[in-house]
Amino acid sequence: MCLAVPGRVLEIEERDGTRMAQVDFGGVIKDVCLEYVPEMKVGDYAIVHVGFALQRLDEESAKQTLRLFESLGVLEEEFGDAWGRAAREAGAERPAGTPPSPGPARTGPADPDPDPLSPRL
């Protein structure tokens, strides 16, 4: 599902002629294009969809929406641990070098070798 999620502008900069911002979505920081809302300032909240700020939003409405999304679990779906989620969906361990996630434990046999008499290394 793709949502328009409220986030708080942390910093603004010009990149190759495009106004961009670092935006905080309840602890997840993403790059966002501000070209559609040139009036945005650091500290403002915006509704963001697929990397584009679409509209300025007051702080209370933004926080209320974030709390609702979090209670419904859609923030994890939108911004969650993509590596861990992909590994769980594939029934595999996490890829080497990726940080652990608080997601559910791996299901399936703990021992990939079904022969209990085979030598262990």
Secondary structure, DSSP 8 states (H G I E B T S, - for coil): ----EEEEEEEEEEETTEEEEEEEETTEEEEEE-TT-TT--TT-EEEEETTEEEEEE-HHHHHHHHHHHHHHTHHHHHHS-HHHHHHHHHT----TT----SS----S-S-S---TTS---
